[in-house]
């Protein structure tokens, strides 16, 4: 499933500016189509799981 910035923000329960910050700072996996960003949900899930793993939290603690 392909998602927009707004979709990702809603999915992660954050503000869209947080998604833009994650793109810049944390290498959120996405790609640009013209002037807009697009993301695959499976990539967002993997990115979140990887970040939880590197922070020492258990994957079971993350619920999308």
PDB file of N, CA, C and O in Angstrom:
ATOM      1  N   UNK A   1       0.838  -1.180   0.000  1.00  0.00           N
ATOM      2  CA  UNK A   1       0.000   0.000   0.000  1.00  0.00           C
ATOM      3  C   UNK A   1       0.883   1.243   0.000  1.00  0.00           C
ATOM      4  O   UNK A   1       1.792   1.352   0.823  1.00  0.00           O
ATOM      5  N   UNK A   2       0.633   2.168  -0.895  1.00  0.00           N
ATOM      6  CA  UNK A   2       1.397   3.400  -0.974  1.00  0.00           C
ATOM      7  C   UNK A   2       0.726   4.472  -0.115  1.00  0.00           C
ATOM      8  O   UNK A   2      -0.499   4.590  -0.092  1.00  0.00           O
ATOM      9  N   UNK A   3       1.556   5.258   0.597  1.00  0.00           N
ATOM     10  CA  UNK A   3       1.051   6.253   1.534  1.00  0.00           C
ATOM     11  C   UNK A   3       1.666   7.620   1.247  1.00  0.00           C
ATOM     12  O   UNK A   3       2.767   7.715   0.705  1.00  0.00           O
ATOM     13  N   UNK A   4       0.946   8.673   1.614  1.00  0.00           N
ATOM     14  CA  UNK A   4       1.440  10.044   1.522  1.00  0.00           C
ATOM     15  C   UNK A   4       1.986  10.473   2.888  1.00  0.00           C
ATOM     16  O   UNK A   4       1.923   9.717   3.857  1.00  0.00           O
ATOM     17  N   UNK A   5       2.517  11.685   2.948  1.00  0.00           N
ATOM     18  CA  UNK A   5       2.986  12.237   4.228  1.00  0.00           C
ATOM     19  C   UNK A   5       1.857  12.210   5.252  1.00  0.00           C
ATOM     20  O   UNK A   5       2.049  11.780   6.389  1.00  0.00           O
ATOM     21  N   UNK A   6       0.686  12.669   4.841  1.00  0.00           N
ATOM     22  CA  UNK A   6      -0.466  12.716   5.751  1.00  0.00           C
ATOM     23  C   UNK A   6      -0.850  11.310   6.210  1.00  0.00           C
ATOM     24  O   UNK A   6      -1.160  11.110   7.384  1.00  0.00           O
ATOM     25  N   UNK A   7      -0.835  10.341   5.305  1.00  0.00           N
ATOM     26  CA  UNK A   7      -1.157   8.958   5.665  1.00  0.00           C
ATOM     27  C   UNK A   7      -0.176   8.416   6.700  1.00  0.00           C
ATOM     28  O   UNK A   7      -0.574   7.782   7.677  1.00  0.00           O
ATOM     29  N   UNK A   8       1.109   8.673   6.474  1.00  0.00           N
ATOM     30  CA  UNK A   8       2.138   8.189   7.408  1.00  0.00           C
ATOM     31  C   UNK A   8       1.971   8.866   8.762  1.00  0.00           C
ATOM     32  O   UNK A   8       2.077   8.211   9.799  1.00  0.00           O
ATOM     33  N   UNK A   9       1.711  10.160   8.764  1.00  0.00           N
ATOM     34  CA  UNK A   9       1.504  10.889  10.019  1.00  0.00           C
ATOM     35  C   UNK A   9       0.319  10.318  10.788  1.00  0.00           C
ATOM     36  O   UNK A   9       0.401  10.115  12.000  1.00  0.00           O
ATOM     37  N   UNK A  10      -0.775  10.061  10.093  1.00  0.00           N
ATOM     38  CA  UNK A  10      -1.949   9.468  10.747  1.00  0.00           C
ATOM     39  C   UNK A  10      -1.648   8.059  11.248  1.00  0.00           C
ATOM     40  O   UNK A  10      -2.054   7.684  12.348  1.00  0.00           O
ATOM     41  N   UNK A  11      -0.946   7.295  10.450  1.00  0.00           N
ATOM     42  CA  UNK A  11      -0.606   5.913  10.805  1.00  0.00           C
ATOM     43  C   UNK A  11       0.276   5.852  12.057  1.00  0.00           C
ATOM     44  O   UNK A  11       0.094   4.993  12.919  1.00  0.00           O
ATOM     45  N   UNK A  12       1.234   6.784  12.138  1.00  0.00           N
ATOM     46  CA  UNK A  12       2.150   6.806  13.275  1.00  0.00           C
ATOM     47  C   UNK A  12       1.657   7.691  14.415  1.00  0.00           C
ATOM     48  O   UNK A  12       2.286   7.775  15.470  1.00  0.00           O
ATOM     49  N   UNK A  13       0.519   8.350  14.185  1.00  0.00           N
ATOM     50  CA  UNK A  13      -0.074   9.231  15.187  1.00  0.00           C
ATOM     51  C   UNK A  13       0.872  10.369  15.571  1.00  0.00           C
ATOM     52  O   UNK A  13       1.088  10.647  16.750  1.00  0.00           O
ATOM     53  N   UNK A  14       1.429  11.019  14.549  1.00  0.00           N
ATOM     54  CA  UNK A  14       2.320  12.156  14.739  1.00  0.00           C
ATOM     55  C   UNK A  14       1.895  13.277  13.786  1.00  0.00           C
ATOM     56  O   UNK A  14       1.067  13.069  12.899  1.00  0.00           O
ATOM     57  N   UNK A  15       2.463  14.449  13.977  1.00  0.00           N
ATOM     58  CA  UNK A  15       2.200  15.591  13.098  1.00  0.00           C
ATOM     59  C   UNK A  15       2.984  15.405  11.795  1.00  0.00           C
ATOM     60  O   UNK A  15       4.072  14.829  11.822  1.00  0.00           O
ATOM     61  N   UNK A  16       2.469  15.873  10.667  1.00  0.00           N
ATOM     62  CA  UNK A  16       3.204  15.743   9.401  1.00  0.00           C
ATOM     63  C   UNK A  16       4.614  16.338   9.442  1.00  0.00           C
ATOM     64  O   UNK A  16       5.509  15.835   8.762  1.00  0.00           O
ATOM     65  N   UNK A  17       4.828  17.393  10.219  1.00  0.00           N
ATOM     66  CA  UNK A  17       6.185  17.947  10.309  1.00  0.00           C
ATOM     67  C   UNK A  17       7.157  16.955  10.942  1.00  0.00           C
ATOM     68  O   UNK A  17       8.353  16.985  10.652  1.00  0.00           O
ATOM     69  N   UNK A  18       6.651  16.081  11.801  1.00  0.00           N
ATOM     70  CA  UNK A  18       7.491  15.036  12.393  1.00  0.00           C
ATOM     71  C   UNK A  18       7.920  14.042  11.326  1.00  0.00           C
ATOM     72  O   UNK A  18       9.039  13.533  11.370  1.00  0.00           O
ATOM     73  N   UNK A  19       7.051  13.762  10.375  1.00  0.00           N
ATOM     74  CA  UNK A  19       7.395  12.856   9.277  1.00  0.00           C
ATOM     75  C   UNK A  19       8.485  13.490   8.418  1.00  0.00           C
ATOM     76  O   UNK A  19       9.444  12.818   8.041  1.00  0.00           O
ATOM     77  N   UNK A  20       8.346  14.781   8.105  1.00  0.00           N
ATOM     78  CA  UNK A  20       9.386  15.471   7.330  1.00  0.00           C
ATOM     79  C   UNK A  20      10.723  15.456   8.069  1.00  0.00           C
ATOM     80  O   UNK A  20      11.772  15.264   7.454  1.00  0.00           O
ATOM     81  N   UNK A  21      10.685  15.656   9.381  1.00  0.00           N
ATOM     82  CA  UNK A  21      11.906  15.619  10.181  1.00  0.00           C
ATOM     83  C   UNK A  21      12.535  14.225  10.138  1.00  0.00           C
ATOM     84  O   UNK A  21      13.756  14.093  10.057  1.00  0.00           O
ATOM     85  N   UNK A  22      11.701  13.193  10.193  1.00  0.00           N
ATOM     86  CA  UNK A  22      12.204  11.823  10.124  1.00  0.00           C
ATOM     87  C   UNK A  22      12.841  11.535   8.765  1.00  0.00           C
ATOM     88  O   UNK A  22      13.821  10.794   8.681  1.00  0.00           O
ATOM     89  N   UNK A  23      12.287  12.116   7.711  1.00  0.00           N
ATOM     90  CA  UNK A  23      12.887  11.950   6.381  1.00  0.00           C
ATOM     91  C   UNK A  23      14.289  12.534   6.375  1.00  0.00           C
ATOM     92  O   UNK A  23      15.229  11.906   5.888  1.00  0.00           O
ATOM     93  N   UNK A  24      14.428  13.741   6.919  1.00  0.00           N
ATOM     94  CA  UNK A  24      15.726  14.423   6.939  1.00  0.00           C
ATOM     95  C   UNK A  24      16.733  13.763   7.880  1.00  0.00           C
ATOM     96  O   UNK A  24      17.879  13.523   7.497  1.00  0.00           O
ATOM     97  N   UNK A  25      16.309  13.471   9.101  1.00  0.00           N
ATOM     98  CA  UNK A  25      17.251  13.047  10.144  1.00  0.00           C
ATOM     99  C   UNK A  25      17.405  11.544  10.301  1.00  0.00           C
ATOM    100  O   UNK A  25      18.501  11.062  10.590  1.00  0.00           O
ATOM    101  N   UNK A  26      16.343  10.810  10.119  1.00  0.00           N
ATOM    102  CA  UNK A  26      16.344   9.383  10.447  1.00  0.00           C
ATOM    103  C   UNK A  26      16.227   8.473   9.238  1.00  0.00           C
ATOM    104  O   UNK A  26      16.046   7.264   9.382  1.00  0.00           O
ATOM    105  N   UNK A  27      16.329   9.046   8.048  1.00  0.00           N
ATOM    106  CA  UNK A  27      16.279   8.251   6.817  1.00  0.00           C
ATOM    107  C   UNK A  27      15.010   7.424   6.686  1.00  0.00           C
ATOM    108  O   UNK A  27      15.057   6.246   6.334  1.00  0.00           O
ATOM    109  N   UNK A  28      13.882   8.049   6.972  1.00  0.00           N
ATOM    110  CA  UNK A  28      12.601   7.379   6.765  1.00  0.00           C
ATOM    111  C   UNK A  28      12.522   6.933   5.311  1.00  0.00           C
ATOM    112  O   UNK A  28      12.716   7.752   4.413  1.00  0.00           O
ATOM    113  N   UNK A  29      12.240   5.654   5.054  1.00  0.00           N
ATOM    114  CA  UNK A  29      12.268   5.157   3.678  1.00  0.00           C
ATOM    115  C   UNK A  29      11.085   5.654   2.852  1.00  0.00           C
ATOM    116  O   UNK A  29       9.931   5.328   3.131  1.00  0.00           O
ATOM    117  N   UNK A  30      11.392   6.432   1.851  1.00  0.00           N
ATOM    118  CA  UNK A  30      10.357   6.947   0.974  1.00  0.00           C
ATOM    119  C   UNK A  30      10.988   7.442  -0.316  1.00  0.00           C
ATOM    120  O   UNK A  30      12.206   7.377  -0.486  1.00  0.00           O
ATOM    121  N   UNK A  31      10.166   7.930  -1.212  1.00  0.00           N
ATOM    122  CA  UNK A  31      10.676   8.450  -2.474  1.00  0.00           C
ATOM    123  C   UNK A  31       9.779   9.587  -2.929  1.00  0.00           C
ATOM    124  O   UNK A  31       8.600   9.652  -2.579  1.00  0.00           O
ATOM    125  N   UNK A  32      10.360  10.478  -3.713  1.00  0.00           N
ATOM    126  CA  UNK A  32       9.628  11.627  -4.196  1.00  0.00           C
ATOM    127  C   UNK A  32       9.039  11.368  -5.569  1.00  0.00           C
ATOM    128  O   UNK A  32       9.692  10.810  -6.450  1.00  0.00           O
ATOM    129  N   UNK A  33       7.802  11.781  -5.733  1.00  0.00           N
ATOM    130  CA  UNK A  33       7.159  11.807  -7.040  1.00  0.00           C
ATOM    131  C   UNK A  33       6.780  13.270  -7.259  1.00  0.00           C
ATOM    132  O   UNK A  33       5.895  13.809  -6.594  1.00  0.00           O
ATOM    133  N   UNK A  34       7.457  13.880  -8.186  1.00  0.00           N
ATOM    134  CA  UNK A  34       7.350  15.319  -8.413  1.00  0.00           C
ATOM    135  C   UNK A  34       7.648  16.057  -7.124  1.00  0.00           C
ATOM    136  O   UNK A  34       8.784  16.025  -6.652  1.00  0.00           O
ATOM    137  N   UNK A  35       6.655  16.726  -6.537  1.00  0.00           N
ATOM    138  CA  UNK A  35       6.912  17.496  -5.327  1.00  0.00           C
ATOM    139  C   UNK A  35       6.396  16.811  -4.063  1.00  0.00           C
ATOM    140  O   UNK A  35       6.494  17.383  -2.977  1.00  0.00           O
ATOM    141  N   UNK A  36       5.854  15.609  -4.179  1.00  0.00           N
ATOM    142  CA  UNK A  36       5.293  14.929  -3.025  1.00  0.00           C
ATOM    143  C   UNK A  36       6.044  13.651  -2.678  1.00  0.00           C
ATOM    144  O   UNK A  36       6.634  13.005  -3.544  1.00  0.00           O
ATOM    145  N   UNK A  37       6.013  13.305  -1.412  1.00  0.00           N
ATOM    146  CA  UNK A  37       6.644  12.080  -0.929  1.00  0.00           C
ATOM    147  C   UNK A  37       5.652  10.938  -0.930  1.00  0.00           C
ATOM    148  O   UNK A  37       4.457  11.138  -0.709  1.00  0.00           O
ATOM    149  N   UNK A  38       6.160   9.719  -1.184  1.00  0.00           N
ATOM    150  CA  UNK A  38       5.358   8.498  -1.125  1.00  0.00           C
ATOM    151  C   UNK A  38       6.130   7.437  -0.342  1.00  0.00           C
ATOM    152  O   UNK A  38       7.361   7.405  -0.354  1.00  0.00           O
ATOM    153  N   UNK A  39       5.388   6.584   0.326  1.00  0.00           N
ATOM    154  CA  UNK A  39       5.976   5.561   1.191  1.00  0.00           C
ATOM    155  C   UNK A  39       5.191   4.268   1.033  1.00  0.00           C
ATOM    156  O   UNK A  39       3.990   4.285   0.765  1.00  0.00           O
ATOM    157  N   UNK A  40       5.876   3.157   1.202  1.00  0.00           N
ATOM    158  CA  UNK A  40       5.202   1.865   1.262  1.00  0.00           C
ATOM    159  C   UNK A  40       5.025   1.508   2.732  1.00  0.00           C
ATOM    160  O   UNK A  40       5.946   1.656   3.535  1.00  0.00           O
ATOM    161  N   UNK A  41       3.836   1.039   3.072  1.00  0.00           N
ATOM    162  CA  UNK A  41       3.538   0.723   4.470  1.00  0.00           C
ATOM    163  C   UNK A  41       4.505  -0.318   5.029  1.00  0.00           C
ATOM    164  O   UNK A  41       4.930  -0.211   6.180  1.00  0.00           O
ATOM    165  N   UNK A  42       4.853  -1.315   4.234  1.00  0.00           N
ATOM    166  CA  UNK A  42       5.776  -2.358   4.727  1.00  0.00           C
ATOM    167  C   UNK A  42       7.133  -1.755   5.079  1.00  0.00           C
ATOM    168  O   UNK A  42       7.781  -2.204   6.024  1.00  0.00           O
ATOM    169  N   UNK A  43       7.571  -0.733   4.324  1.00  0.00           N
ATOM    170  CA  UNK A  43       8.842  -0.066   4.629  1.00  0.00           C
ATOM    171  C   UNK A  43       8.744   0.751   5.911  1.00  0.00           C
ATOM    172  O   UNK A  43       9.696   0.802   6.690  1.00  0.00           O
ATOM    173  N   UNK A  44       7.598   1.391   6.134  1.00  0.00           N
ATOM    174  CA  UNK A  44       7.392   2.144   7.372  1.00  0.00           C
ATOM    175  C   UNK A  44       7.386   1.191   8.563  1.00  0.00           C
ATOM    176  O   UNK A  44       7.990   1.485   9.594  1.00  0.00           O
ATOM    177  N   UNK A  45       6.712   0.057   8.430  1.00  0.00           N
ATOM    178  CA  UNK A  45       6.688  -0.935   9.507  1.00  0.00           C
ATOM    179  C   UNK A  45       8.091  -1.441   9.813  1.00  0.00           C
ATOM    180  O   UNK A  45       8.459  -1.570  10.980  1.00  0.00           O
ATOM    181  N   UNK A  46       8.874  -1.729   8.786  1.00  0.00           N
ATOM    182  CA  UNK A  46      10.245  -2.217   8.983  1.00  0.00           C
ATOM    183  C   UNK A  46      11.105  -1.152   9.636  1.00  0.00           C
ATOM    184  O   UNK A  46      11.901  -1.452  10.526  1.00  0.00           O
ATOM    185  N   UNK A  47      10.950   0.098   9.198  1.00  0.00           N
ATOM    186  CA  UNK A  47      11.722   1.207   9.757  1.00  0.00           C
ATOM    187  C   UNK A  47      11.422   1.368  11.240  1.00  0.00           C
ATOM    188  O   UNK A  47      12.335   1.545  12.046  1.00  0.00           O
ATOM    189  N   UNK A  48      10.141   1.308  11.601  1.00  0.00           N
ATOM    190  CA  UNK A  48       9.749   1.429  13.006  1.00  0.00           C
ATOM    191  C   UNK A  48      10.307   0.275  13.839  1.00  0.00           C
ATOM    192  O   UNK A  48      10.826   0.486  14.935  1.00  0.00           O
ATOM    193  N   UNK A  49      10.196  -0.922  13.320  1.00  0.00           N
ATOM    194  CA  UNK A  49      10.697  -2.092  14.043  1.00  0.00           C
ATOM    195  C   UNK A  49      12.214  -2.000  14.234  1.00  0.00           C
ATOM    196  O   UNK A  49      12.727  -2.339  15.300  1.00  0.00           O
ATOM    197  N   UNK A  50      12.921  -1.548  13.216  1.00  0.00           N
ATOM    198  CA  UNK A  50      14.380  -1.404  13.309  1.00  0.00           C
ATOM    199  C   UNK A  50      14.755  -0.360  14.352  1.00  0.00           C
ATOM    200  O   UNK A  50      15.695  -0.564  15.120  1.00  0.00           O
ATOM    201  N   UNK A  51      14.039   0.745  14.388  1.00  0.00           N
ATOM    202  CA  UNK A  51      14.329   1.797  15.369  1.00  0.00           C
ATOM    203  C   UNK A  51      14.051   1.309  16.785  1.00  0.00           C
ATOM    204  O   UNK A  51      14.792   1.640  17.711  1.00  0.00           O
ATOM    205  N   UNK A  52      12.998   0.532  16.961  1.00  0.00           N
ATOM    206  CA  UNK A  52      12.717  -0.013  18.285  1.00  0.00           C
ATOM    207  C   UNK A  52      13.816  -0.984  18.701  1.00  0.00           C
ATOM    208  O   UNK A  52      14.208  -1.031  19.867  1.00  0.00           O
ATOM    209  N   UNK A  53      14.305  -1.753  17.741  1.00  0.00           N
ATOM    210  CA  UNK A  53      15.368  -2.716  18.033  1.00  0.00           C
ATOM    211  C   UNK A  53      16.640  -2.003  18.468  1.00  0.00           C
ATOM    212  O   UNK A  53      17.289  -2.426  19.425  1.00  0.00           O
ATOM    213  N   UNK A  54      17.004  -0.924  17.774  1.00  0.00           N
ATOM    214  CA  UNK A  54      18.244  -0.219  18.096  1.00  0.00           C
ATOM    215  C   UNK A  54      18.130   0.612  19.358  1.00  0.00           C
ATOM    216  O   UNK A  54      19.153   0.969  19.943  1.00  0.00           O
ATOM    217  N   UNK A  55      16.906   0.938  19.805  1.00  0.00           N
ATOM    218  CA  UNK A  55      16.745   1.697  21.041  1.00  0.00           C
ATOM    219  C   UNK A  55      16.612   0.782  22.250  1.00  0.00           C
ATOM    220  O   UNK A  55      16.542   1.253  23.385  1.00  0.00           O
ATOM    221  N   UNK A  56      16.577  -0.511  22.010  1.00  0.00           N
ATOM    222  CA  UNK A  56      16.504  -1.454  23.113  1.00  0.00           C
ATOM    223  C   UNK A  56      15.096  -1.809  23.553  1.00  0.00           C
ATOM    224  O   UNK A  56      14.929  -2.600  24.481  1.00  0.00           O
ATOM    225  N   UNK A  57      14.082  -1.249  22.916  1.00  0.00           N
ATOM    226  CA  UNK A  57      12.709  -1.605  23.255  1.00  0.00           C
ATOM    227  C   UNK A  57      12.323  -2.875  22.520  1.00  0.00           C
ATOM    228  O   UNK A  57      12.852  -3.165  21.447  1.00  0.00           O
ATOM    229  N   UNK A  58      11.425  -3.611  23.083  1.00  0.00           N
ATOM    230  CA  UNK A  58      10.966  -4.846  22.446  1.00  0.00           C
ATOM    231  C   UNK A  58      10.006  -4.526  21.324  1.00  0.00           C
ATOM    232  O   UNK A  58       9.213  -3.590  21.420  1.00  0.00           O
ATOM    233  N   UNK A  59      10.080  -5.315  20.247  1.00  0.00           N
ATOM    234  CA  UNK A  59       9.171  -5.107  19.126  1.00  0.00           C
ATOM    235  C   UNK A  59       7.718  -5.251  19.544  1.00  0.00           C
ATOM    236  O   UNK A  59       6.844  -4.605  18.966  1.00  0.00           O
ATOM    237  N   UNK A  60       7.447  -6.079  20.530  1.00  0.00           N
ATOM    238  CA  UNK A  60       6.069  -6.290  20.950  1.00  0.00           C
ATOM    239  C   UNK A  60       5.469  -5.016  21.522  1.00  0.00           C
ATOM    240  O   UNK A  60       4.246  -4.880  21.570  1.00  0.00           O
ATOM    241  N   UNK A  61       6.318  -4.065  21.962  1.00  0.00           N
ATOM    242  CA  UNK A  61       5.823  -2.829  22.540  1.00  0.00           C
ATOM    243  C   UNK A  61       5.238  -1.901  21.493  1.00  0.00           C
ATOM    244  O   UNK A  61       4.465  -1.005  21.831  1.00  0.00           O
ATOM    245  N   UNK A  62       5.595  -2.098  20.214  1.00  0.00           N
ATOM    246  CA  UNK A  62       5.131  -1.209  19.162  1.00  0.00           C
ATOM    247  C   UNK A  62       3.859  -1.745  18.555  1.00  0.00           C
ATOM    248  O   UNK A  62       3.802  -2.882  18.086  1.00  0.00           O
ATOM    249  N   UNK A  63       2.841  -0.912  18.571  1.00  0.00           N
ATOM    250  CA  UNK A  63       1.559  -1.272  17.965  1.00  0.00           C
ATOM    251  C   UNK A  63       1.187  -0.169  16.986  1.00  0.00           C
ATOM    252  O   UNK A  63       0.965   0.967  17.405  1.00  0.00           O
ATOM    253  N   UNK A  64       1.112  -0.477  15.676  1.00  0.00           N
ATOM    254  CA  UNK A  64       0.757   0.560  14.695  1.00  0.00           C
ATOM    255  C   UNK A  64      -0.674   1.017  14.865  1.00  0.00           C
ATOM    256  O   UNK A  64      -1.138   1.884  14.124  1.00  0.00           O
TER     257      UNK A  64
END
